[in-house]
Amino acid sequence: MNLFTFLLVASSLCLIHNADAVDARNTTISTEEDLELDWQLKLRNQTPVKTIKTTAGIYDCIDIKKQPALKHPQLQNHEIRLRPTSLPNRMVSKTSSSHKTGTTILTSVDCPDGTVPIRRYKKEDLIRAKSFSDSHVSNIHPMTKEYPGQHLAILRSTKLESQYGIRATMSVNNPLPVDNTQASMAEMWVQSDVGDQMNGLQAGWI
């Protein structure tokens, strides 16, 4: 089967008019769904070595060898290297003098050696993620008058070649005010599809 690699770079100011899609507080879930969410939280939130509270949420310092990413079937026997033994030929090892590194909230998370900081999931996070996925992710549109405030660009490749990373610069200037039924976001996705199996990474803010 062909390997399809989707690099989706999304920079958007999305005004979602369905309150259930973005505001977990206004979302009604069944008892069965609530039990399912509790089960997912137990799977996602592991026993931490250390817990750190920040303005962005609670971060748990998890043993680097027990991090959730290593539960993937293809990473069961993965050997973690804290320092690379070599750099790919296509990767630039020098930093441009014009490049500026921004600071993030994680600069204040001081986890012990041998652990990685992972933001603790809350039930509201899972509800919001599912609602957003059901109502918005499947609707990919260019920025038009029919879909104002939304713009998504896709780069699709079918070549079996290694990808060493992606980068995006995203900004929203003078965004419209939003309320509890709306959301502003800027995100970058990497997604791979092999047959009926799909894996993806998503980073950004909402």
N, C-alpha and C positions, 0 to 999 in steps of 0.2 A: 504494500500500500504506500501511496505517496505521503510524504511528510509535509504538512502545511504549517508554515510558521507565520503567525500574524503579529505584526508589530503595530499596535494601535496607540496613536498618540492623541489624546483628547484634551482640548483646552476649551472649557465651556462655562457659561453662566446659565445653568439650567433652572428654569422656573417650572417646578412641578406642581400642578394644581391639585393633585390628589394627596390629601393630608396623610392617608395611610402609607403612602410611598416613602415619606421622608421623616415623619415624626412618629417615633416608636411609642410615645406617650399616648397618641390618639389611635393606636392600632389595637383592634380587638382580636385576640387569638383564642382558640379552643383549648380545653384542658389537655387534650392529646398533644396539641402543638406546644403547649407550655412544658409538658413533660419531655418532649423531644428537645426543646431548647435547653432544659436542665441537663439532659444527657450530653448534648454537644458542649456545654460549658465545662462539664467534668472532663471531657476528652481534651479540650483545648487548653484549659488552665491547669498547669502542672504544679506540683509542690516546689516552691522556689527555694533557692539558697539564701536569697535576700530579697526584700521588697522595698521599693522606693516610690514615694508619692510625689508627683509633680503636678503642675497646673494642667498638663495635657492628659492626666490620668495616672493610673497605678501601673508601674513597671515591675515585673518579676524577673529576677536574675536566675536563669535556668541553666543547668549543667549543659555545656556546649555539646556534649555527646548525647543528650536527651532532648534536644530541641525538636519541635514538631516537624520541621522540614525533613528530618532523617527518618520519619515514619513512612515516607514514600517507598513503594516496593523497589524502585531502582536505586535507592540510596541505603538499603539495609546494611550493606557491608562497606559503606563509604568511609574512607580514611580522611579525617579532618587534618588539614595542614594550616597551622597558624601563620606560616610565611610561605609565599610561593617559591618554588624551586627554579622557575623560569617564567618569562613573559611571552605571550603569543606574538608571532611576527607582526600581526596586524595592529597590535596595541602600542600606542605611543607612550613611552616611559617618561618623557619630559613634559612639564607643565608650561603652558604658554604664559608669558609675562603679563598678558592682559586678562588671564583667567583669575577670577576671584571666587574664593570658597565661602559659601554662606554658612551661617551657624544654624544649628537645629536644636530642638528641645533636648535631644539625646546627649548633648554635650554635658548636661548636668546629671546624667544617670551614671553613677560610678559603681559598676558591677565588679565583683571580685574576679581575679584571673581565672580563666577556665569556664566562665559563664557568659551568657549573652542576654541582653535586655529584651524582653518581650512584653508588649503592652497587654495587660490583663483584660480579657473579654468580659463584657457585661451583657446581660440578656437583651438590653436595648440595642446594643451593637448588632447582634444577630438578627433581631427583628428588622432593624433599619436596612441591613445589608440585603436580606431576602426581599423586602418590599421594594427596595430600589432596583434590584435585579429583575424582579417580575415586571415592573412598570416602565423601566427606562432603558436598561442595557440592550434589550432586544430591538429597540427602536433607534436605529442609527440613521441620522439625516444630516445633510449639509445645512449650513446656516442660511435659511431662506425666510421669506416673509411668512410661509406656512409654519415654520419652526423657529421663531425668533429667539436669539440668545443661546442657540445650540450650534456647535460646530465640531465635527469629528473627522479625522483623516486616517486613512488606513494604508499601510504598506504591506503587501502580501507577497511572500516568496515561497516557491516550491523547490528551491535548490537545497540539496543536502549538504549544506555548509555550516560551519560553526558560527555562532553569534556570541560575541564577547561582551555585549552590553548595549544599552541604548541610553540616550540622554535627550531631555526636552527642556526648553525654557518656556514657562507658562506664566501668563499674567492676565489679570482682569482689571481694566481701568474704569473707574467711576461706575462700579456695578450698581444695578438697581437695588433698592432695599428689598429684603425678603422677610417673610413672616413664618409662622409655624407650619404653613402648608407649602413652603418653597425651600430651595436649597441652592447654594453656590458651590461649585466644585471645579477642580482642575486635576486631571488624572492621566497617568501613563500606564498602558497595559502591554504585557508580553504574553502571548498565548500560543501554544502549540497543539496541534491536533493530529493524532495518529489513529486512523480508523475511527472507532467509536470512543476512543479515550482522549480526554482533553485536560490539559494542565495550563495554568496561567498564574501570572504575578501581576499585582496591581499596586501602584504607589501614587500618592498625591494627597490632596486635602478635600474635605467636603464640609 
